[in-house]
Amino acid sequence: MTHGVGIAKVEDALAGSSDMTADIEPMGLQEYQARIQKAQTLMQAQGIDAMYLNVGTNLTYFTGLQWYPSERLVGAVVPADGNVT
């Protein structure tokens, strides 16, 4: 039998759901360092000296820092070699 959208009652659908994040652990420092290292390797291969990460998803992806845009300049610089500033 095929079930489509709207077949189950809300209560039944919620009762049958489970917490998909129960065994998820936050990313550790090693994951962020690996992302930066991969970006630096690609930058070196392409002759790119540095990359600016503006506040938002890119900054969060590479550093874990969650910030919101404002009138102040917030971000990070990833050099092709060395530490993120």
TABEL-V35111 format. One record per residue. N is the residue number from 1. PHI is phi in whole degrees, 0 to 359 (none if undefined). PSI is psi in degrees with one decimal (none if undefined). Layout:
n: (N & N)
phi: (PHI & PHI)
psi: (PSI & PSI)
//
This chain:
n: (1 & 2 & 3 & 4 & 5 & 6 & 7 & 8 & 9 & 10 & 11 & 12 & 13 & 14 & 15 & 16 & 17 & 18 & 19 & 20 & 21 & 22 & 23 & 24 & 25 & 26 & 27 & 28 & 29 & 30 & 31 & 32 & 33 & 34 & 35 & 36 & 37 & 38 & 39 & 40 & 41 & 42 & 43 & 44 & 45 & 46 & 47 & 48 & 49 & 50 & 51 & 52 & 53 & 54 & 55 & 56 & 57 & 58 & 59 & 60 & 61 & 62 & 63 & 64 & 65 & 66 & 67 & 68 & 69 & 70 & 71 & 72 & 73 & 74 & 75 & 76 & 77 & 78 & 79 & 80 & 81 & 82 & 83 & 84 & 85)
phi: (none & 266 & 249 & 251 & 292 & 88 & 285 & 274 & 286 & 304 & 299 & 293 & 296 & 293 & 295 & 272 & 271 & 227 & 282 & 283 & 257 & 300 & 254 & 275 & 250 & 298 & 294 & 262 & 303 & 299 & 295 & 295 & 296 & 294 & 296 & 295 & 299 & 296 & 298 & 295 & 298 & 294 & 298 & 298 & 296 & 262 & 74 & 265 & 281 & 201 & 223 & 264 & 255 & 284 & 303 & 133 & 296 & 294 & 297 & 294 & 300 & 269 & 235 & 84 & 282 & 253 & 223 & 240 & 301 & 210 & 285 & 269 & 281 & 232 & 176 & 215 & 246 & 255 & 282 & 295 & 213 & 120 & 276 & 289 & 242)
psi: (136.1 & 132.6 & 134.6 & -174.4 & 135.6 & 5.7 & -45.2 & 152.2 & 153.7 & -45.2 & -42.3 & -41.2 & -43.6 & -37.9 & -31.2 & -2.0 & 160.7 & 162.5 & 107.3 & -10.3 & 8.9 & -37.2 & 15.2 & 134.1 & 147.9 & 151.3 & 144.0 & 175.2 & -37.5 & -37.4 & -44.4 & -40.6 & -38.2 & -39.2 & -43.1 & -43.6 & -41.8 & -43.3 & -41.8 & -38.1 & -44.8 & -39.0 & -44.8 & -41.3 & -30.4 & 0.5 & 28.0 & 126.0 & -37.0 & 163.0 & 131.6 & 129.7 & 109.6 & 159.9 & 138.3 & -153.3 & -35.3 & -43.3 & -42.3 & -42.1 & -42.7 & -23.5 & -19.3 & -5.2 & 123.0 & 116.8 & 164.2 & 146.0 & 142.0 & -169.5 & -12.3 & 147.3 & 116.7 & 129.3 & -165.2 & 153.6 & 125.8 & 108.4 & 160.9 & -22.2 & 126.4 & -171.1 & 151.6 & 138.2 & none)
//
